[in-house]
Amino acid sequence: MFYQPGVTEHNLPHDPFKACVVPRPIGWISTQNKEGQANLAPYSQFNNLTFDPPYVMFSSNQTVTGTRKDTVINAEQTGKFVWNLATWDLREAINISAEQVPYGVDEFERAKVTKEPATLMDVPMVQESPVKFECEYHSTVRLPGNPPMGTVDVVIGRVIAVHIKDEVLTDGILDIKKTQPIARCGYYQYTVVKETFDMVIPGMSEDVLYGLEGSAKRNREAQSRDP
C-alpha cells in the first residue's frame, strides 16, 4: 500500500503511522508548578538525544481545546522536570496518570505512587520507579500541527542527575530483566522488554564503539589525549 499523509487516504480501519515507529520509550515526566503543585504524565514520544552531556526530549500535543499540556507549562516556567522509567510493575499507575484532568490536580495521588524528593531540584520523583533523571529545561521546539491538536511542543532537557536503584544492577550493568521497561506500540498496544541480545559492529574504531556504549568517561579521556 502507499499513501501520502494529509493528502491521500490510507483506507485502513486504523491509521498505521504510530504502529510503524515502534517500540517507543515512554517519557513518564514529573513536574511541579510555581505554586508547588505536582504533576505526573506519560508521553509516548520520548527519547535521549546525546550522551555527553546527556539530553532527552519529549513531544507533547496540545489538547483538543487548544491548550498546552501541564507538563510543558511547568517545565518551561520552572526550568525543571524529572523522567521516571516506566516499568511493567507500574503500568496501571502510568495509565491512570495519562488521564487529562484539570490543571493543578496531583497525578501522584490519583495513581497512588509515592513522591520521592529529587536531589538537585524541587520536583518530586516516583519512588517506585527504578531509574530517574533530573533534567534542566533547555528549550522547546514548536512544530505546526493540524487542528484540533494544533501545535506540537518538543521539550528538550539536559540530564543533570541520574538515580538508579542498586537492585536493578547486575555486574555493573543496568539489567533489563530486572527493570522490565514498557514501551508504546501502535493503536492501544504496549510491549514489555524482557530479553536482549548483543551485536558489536565489525571494523569500528574504539571511539565509535564507546560512543555506541555511551561512555562519557572514555569520551573525556579521548578528548584529553587529542593534541
Protein Blocks (a to p, Z undefined) as FASTA:
>chain_A
ZZdehkacehiabdfklmmmccddddddddddfkopacddddfbdcdfbfbdcddddddd
ddfkopacfklmmmmmnopacdddddfklmmmmmmmmpccdehiafklmnopacdddfkb
ccdddfklmbdcddddfbdcddddddfklpadddddddfbdcddfklpgehiacfklnop
adddehjbccddfbdcddddehiafklmmmmnopaklmmmmmmmpZZ
